[in-house]
Amino acid sequence: MSTLIEQGQALMASQVNTTLTLRNWYIGRMIDVKVLKKQRAGYDQEIVAALSRQFAKKYGRSFSRASLYHMLQFAQLFADAQIVATLSQQLSRSHFHMLLPVQTAEARAYYIGLDPSVVDTLKPASHWRSEVPFHHATQDRHRAVQA
């Protein structure tokens, strides 16, 4: 019975992670496309700050201005919801957050463990390099990818 309980808890944690990751991506996408209309003419700070005040008042501190900017950046870096859905089965929200400062798609693919040739067209899990799990991004690894 212990195994059943532990498997259920692991499955539940995975599903919650996927749901929250996709929620954050969709919020970032909506801010980018519907609110900012893919333009960043300087007024984005005021708009995001106003949204943050509204959301934080209603939903709590998870919607601070910094959090909304992370969601926006997340949606811009990973432009396809299907890619996010696929990756969220393997990566936590914290992993995605750690990838935000990584500058190139190739470097992000390396850290995630993707074959760089499919970074823009991730489809089925067959593109995963099984020998390279997600690992913490370091300056040395980032430099190696850029070289």
CORRA-V865149 format. One record per run of one state. SS is the DSSP state (~ for helix, > for strand, _ for the rest). FROM is the first residue (numbers start at 1). TO is the last residue. Records with the same first field share a line. If there is no record, write none. Layout:
SS = FROM-TO  FROM-TO
//
This chain:
_ = 1-1  36-43  60-60  64-64  78-80  88-92  100-104  113-113  115-115  119-124  129-138  147-147
~ = 2-35  44-59  61-63  65-77  81-87  93-99  105-112  116-118  125-127  139-146
> = 114-114  128-128
//
